[in-house]
Amino acid sequence: MNLQAFDWNQQEELWEKWWNKTLGRPLFQIAAPAPADHVALPKKCRHRFFPMYDFSVPAAAIIADVVEDLSNDFPSYRDGRFPSSWFNFGPGLLSALIGGEGHCGDNTVWFYPGRFAGVEIGDISIQVDRNCAWFRRLEEFFLAAEQLHGVVHFGQTDIGGTMDVLSSLRPGEMLIYDLYDHPDEVKRLTWEIHHAWFEVFDYFNSLLPADNHGHSAWAGLLSRRSHYMLQCDFAYMISPDQFAEFILPELAASCRRIDRPFYHLDGKGQLPHLELLLSIPELAGVQWVPGDGAPDCSHWPEVYRKIAAADRLMQVFVHGDVSVIEKVLEQTNKPELMLFSGYIVPGQEERLEKIYRRFGIEA
């Protein structure tokens, strides 16, 4: 596909209507399968996680491979899909920017306590180290993206959830015990990480190319105004009362500092916190992920109805099965709040086209 020909003005307008709830229909980010005669070229980009490349490999060379891969993809940029990438340094990169350590696994990046290993919680203090290798490497990628002049959109890195970052520094059961044994220290560090989080967020947002066509994060929602997918996977392990005490105040403060904040609701263990989340007036929407081993997104009508009753936007993922879209649309009386992201497998194209025709989406 000729990426130069992509209509970014139309794409931005489409997303703005969805954010403002004036689109009047769901938004779709569904990758369609390539036709049988499509010849797929070998991928140039060898790693999903950029730290898996040796840090001596120029960021500009890696980004060039990313763009070439996007150019060679089957052109399924339809409705809300757009050519994009994001600087994937692993889930919760902030840990490595404040004294933790990042290590590449087989197919992810893990973060460990680093210099905080064995340190008492009262002796931990959080500051961003702008001279550390991970910060400088990420900076190199952002600066290299400027040279593409808006051909591809680049999203923010995965900074991590505030409490998830703290759990990287206090791993295993340590942070759970800290809630009981050192609650004031947990709250102090939560706010120190909060300030470090926004130092990183604001700085790297300032480095985004001027012609980047807006903002996004790992989840791929495009916004002309600032946006991020906030999260707290640690919340799966705590009660609503603990969520209200330790998570909600900082999360609400983050929502007030970001124009269009979303929340990554990951797994049924987080559902007890949904009402508290929806009590944050600035929260724009919720991404629902049922989690490993749970029924797919078509089996949670009560979740969609509760979020829709609060008039919040929603993102759900489609992993090959178009019936997820069909069923979820039946389960909500406000389809205009929905964003469907993912892909379908061969043989389901006509069912997807039927959905598109229903909402007047042209080929």
Buried (B, 14 or more C-beta within 10 A) or exposed (E): BEBEEBEBEEBBEBBBBBBEEEBEBBBBBBBBBBEEEEEEEEEBBEBEBBBBBEEEEEBBEBBBBBBBBBBBBBBBBBBBBBBBBBBBBBBBBBBBBBBBBBEBEEEEBBBBBBEBEEBEBEEBEBEBBEEBEBBEBBBBBBEBBBEBEBBBBBBBBBBBBBBBBBBBBBBEEBBBEBBEEBEEBBBBBBBBBBEBBBBBBEBBBEBBBEEBBBBBBBBBBBBBEBBBBBBBBBBBBBEBEBBBBBBBBBBBBBBEBBBBBBBBBBBBBBBBBBEBBBEBEBBBBBBBBBBEEEEBBBBBEEBBBBBBEBEBBBBBBBEBBBBBBBBBBEBBEBBBBBBBBBBBEEEBBEBBEEBBEEBEBEE
